């Protein structure tokens, strides 16, 4: 099952590396459980919002030291003020 996440990359990540991760989301989206990049961030942080399949999330979380350019992944949600 797919869920919405924000994927934030380390400051050292190149745009080419970020685009490669976004491509992984799109490729995994061709499976039964669709994945899709819904927004790209570039000014305040390096990253994107996406609907990730469980497979893609597992791939991102299992990166080895040295290839891990992801700073953190967190569930996407709505923030409101009262």
N, C-alpha and C positions, 0 to 999 in steps of 0.2 A: 504494500500500500504506500502511496506517495503522500508526503507532507511538505509544508512550506518552511523553508529555512533561509537564514542569512549566512552567507559564507564570506568571511573576512580574511584577507591575505596579509601576510607580514609585509612591512614596508619594503623589504628587499625584493619582493616578487616583481617580475617584469610583466608588462602587459601581455607579452607572448605566452607566458606561463598561465596567467589568468584566463586568457582566451582558450588555452588547451583544456583547462578544467571545465569551462563553460561548454566546450564541445563534448566533453564526456557526458555532461548532463543531457545534452541534446541527443547523443547517440543512445544512451540508456533509455531515453524517452520513446524510442521506437518499440520498446517492449510493451507488454500488456499494461504495465503500470507506468503511465507517462511521466516523464521528467521534462521540465521546461524552465529556462531562465526567464524571469519575469521583469527584472530590473537590474541594470548595471550601475554600480557606484564608482565614482572616480575622483571626486573632489575632496571630501572629508575622509574617506577611507577607500581602500582597494578591495573590491569584492562585488558580489551580486546577490540578489534575492532569487530564489528558485524553488520550484516544486521538485523535490528529490525523491527518487525511488529508494527503497531500503538498500538495494544493491549499490547505488551510487554513494549513499551516505556511508555504508560500510567501507567502500573503497577509499573515500576521503579520510575516514577515521583510522585506517590501517596503514597510512603512509609511514615509511621508515625515516629515522633521522637522516638528514641530508637531502631528502626529497620532499620533506614536509614544509611547504611554503604557506600552509594555511595557519592563520593565527588562532581562529576559533570558528565554530559553527554553532548557531543558536536558533531555536524555533522562531519563526516570524510570527508576529501577532499585531494586534491593534492596541495602541496606547491612547487613552482618553484622559481628560482632566475634568474635574467636577467643579 
